[in-house]
Amino acid sequence: MVQLMARMAAMAALFMAAGAVLSGESKAQAETENLELTVRGDWVFRTEPYRSGFCVMSGRMSVFAPRVDEDKDGCALTAVEICGEEKSIVEQSCRVSAREDRVYVDSEIINMLQTKPSSKGYAPDNFVFVDVTSTRLDGYLVSAVSAPVVFSRPDGG
């Protein structure tokens, strides 16, 4: 009888530990989903100057819920890069994902609307956000260059 009680206590402890792990995973999943929901909608953005202050990027991004067959939010991004008197305008599609406490935007070039004459190519504009609220995303452009960037709602709120 003592052995049976000890086994039952061990099993109860195992179930409690498994429940705690699952509860932690559920909490992390909920936090990830909340981050993704927070970034849905329209945004405008601007980087700090880069390439020794010669270039700056600005643009618009719209984030929308995933299609039925996808697991990440989708987005459309138009970036305008100005370097001196030259300008590139690039349409991109993108995917938004949240991992841990960061939000990532991974882009793919769809159309070069305008290309700087001196350009030797254009890399997709990816972003990582380290501070996320419903009205502001602070992070970094991660592309051929890296620069701090701020995204905000076009209507301010």
C-alpha positions as CSV (number, residue, x, y, z in Angstrom):
1,M,0.0,0.0,0.0
2,V,2.9,2.4,0.8
3,Q,4.4,1.7,-2.6
4,L,1.1,2.5,-4.3
5,M,0.7,5.8,-2.4
6,A,4.3,6.7,-3.3
7,R,3.6,6.0,-7.1
8,M,0.5,8.0,-7.0
9,A,2.3,10.9,-5.4
10,A,5.1,10.7,-8.0
11,M,2.5,10.7,-10.8
12,A,0.7,13.6,-9.3
13,A,4.0,15.6,-9.1
14,L,4.7,14.6,-12.8
15,F,1.3,15.8,-13.9
16,M,1.7,19.1,-12.0
17,A,5.1,19.7,-13.6
18,A,3.8,18.9,-17.1
19,G,0.9,21.3,-16.5
20,A,3.3,24.0,-15.4
21,V,5.4,23.5,-18.6
22,L,2.3,23.6,-20.8
23,S,1.0,26.6,-19.0
24,G,4.3,28.4,-19.6
25,E,4.2,27.4,-23.3
26,S,0.6,28.7,-23.5
27,K,1.6,32.0,-21.9
28,A,4.5,32.4,-24.3
29,Q,2.2,31.6,-27.3
30,A,-0.4,34.1,-26.1
31,E,2.3,36.8,-25.7
32,T,3.5,36.1,-29.2
33,E,0.0,36.3,-30.6
34,N,-0.6,39.6,-28.7
35,L,2.6,41.1,-30.3
36,E,1.4,40.0,-33.7
37,L,-2.1,41.5,-33.1
38,T,-0.5,44.7,-31.9
39,V,1.3,45.4,-35.1
40,R,-1.6,44.7,-37.5
41,G,-2.7,47.8,-39.4
42,D,-1.0,50.7,-41.2
43,W,2.4,52.2,-40.3
44,V,4.7,54.9,-41.6
45,F,8.4,54.7,-40.9
46,R,11.7,56.6,-41.0
47,T,15.3,55.5,-40.3
48,E,18.0,57.6,-38.8
49,P,20.5,58.7,-41.4
50,Y,23.1,56.0,-42.4
51,R,26.1,55.7,-44.7
52,S,27.8,58.6,-42.8
53,G,24.5,60.6,-42.9
54,F,24.2,60.4,-46.6
55,C,21.1,58.2,-46.8
56,V,17.8,57.9,-45.1
57,M,14.8,55.5,-45.7
58,S,11.2,56.2,-45.1
59,G,8.0,54.5,-46.2
60,R,4.7,52.8,-45.4
61,M,3.8,49.3,-44.2
62,S,0.4,47.6,-43.9
63,V,0.2,44.4,-41.7
64,F,-2.7,42.0,-42.1
65,A,-3.9,38.7,-40.6
66,P,-2.5,35.6,-42.3
67,R,-4.5,33.7,-45.0
68,V,-6.0,30.4,-44.0
69,D,-3.0,28.4,-45.3
70,E,-0.3,30.6,-43.6
71,D,0.9,30.9,-40.1
72,K,2.4,34.4,-40.1
73,D,0.8,37.8,-40.6
74,G,1.4,39.2,-44.0
75,C,2.4,42.7,-44.9
76,A,3.0,45.1,-47.8
77,L,5.9,47.5,-47.6
78,T,6.9,50.5,-49.8
79,A,10.3,51.8,-49.0
80,V,11.8,55.1,-50.3
81,E,15.6,55.4,-49.9
82,I,17.2,58.8,-50.5
83,C,20.9,59.2,-50.8
84,G,21.9,62.7,-51.7
85,E,19.9,63.6,-54.8
86,E,19.2,60.0,-55.8
87,K,16.1,58.0,-54.9
88,S,15.0,54.3,-55.0
89,I,11.3,53.3,-54.4
90,V,10.7,49.7,-53.8
91,E,7.5,47.6,-53.3
92,Q,8.0,44.6,-51.1
93,S,5.8,41.8,-49.7
94,C,6.7,40.7,-46.2
95,R,5.9,38.3,-43.3
96,V,5.6,39.3,-39.7
97,S,6.6,37.0,-36.8
98,A,7.1,37.4,-33.1
99,R,9.7,35.4,-31.2
100,E,10.4,35.9,-27.5
101,D,9.8,39.7,-27.0
102,R,10.8,40.8,-30.5
103,V,8.9,41.3,-33.8
104,Y,10.5,40.5,-37.1
105,V,9.6,41.7,-40.6
106,D,11.1,39.6,-43.4
107,S,10.7,41.1,-46.9
108,E,10.9,40.1,-50.5
109,I,11.2,42.6,-53.4
110,I,8.2,42.7,-55.7
111,N,8.8,45.7,-57.8
112,M,11.5,48.4,-58.2
113,L,9.5,51.5,-59.0
114,Q,12.5,53.7,-59.2
115,T,16.2,52.9,-59.0
116,K,19.1,55.2,-58.0
117,P,21.4,55.6,-61.0
118,S,24.4,54.7,-58.9
119,S,22.7,51.6,-57.5
120,K,24.5,48.2,-57.8
121,G,21.5,46.3,-56.6
122,Y,18.9,46.4,-53.8
123,A,18.6,44.0,-50.8
124,P,15.1,43.4,-49.2
125,D,14.4,45.6,-46.3
126,N,14.0,43.5,-43.1
127,F,13.3,44.9,-39.7
128,V,13.6,43.7,-36.1
129,F,11.6,45.6,-33.4
130,V,12.8,45.5,-29.8
131,D,10.1,47.9,-28.3
132,V,6.6,47.3,-29.5
133,T,3.4,49.2,-28.6
134,S,0.1,49.7,-30.4
135,T,1.3,53.1,-31.7
136,R,5.0,52.8,-32.1
137,L,7.6,50.2,-33.2
138,D,11.3,50.9,-32.3
139,G,14.0,48.8,-33.8
140,Y,16.5,48.4,-36.7
141,L,16.6,48.1,-40.4
142,V,18.5,45.0,-41.3
143,S,19.4,45.0,-45.0
144,A,22.5,45.9,-47.0
145,V,22.9,48.4,-44.1
146,S,21.6,48.6,-40.6
147,A,20.1,51.7,-39.0
148,P,17.8,52.5,-36.1
149,V,14.2,52.9,-37.3
150,V,10.9,54.1,-35.8
151,F,7.5,53.0,-37.1
152,S,4.4,55.0,-36.1
153,R,0.7,55.0,-37.0
154,P,0.0,57.4,-39.8
155,D,-2.9,59.0,-37.9
156,G,-0.7,59.4,-34.8
157,G,-2.6,56.9,-32.7
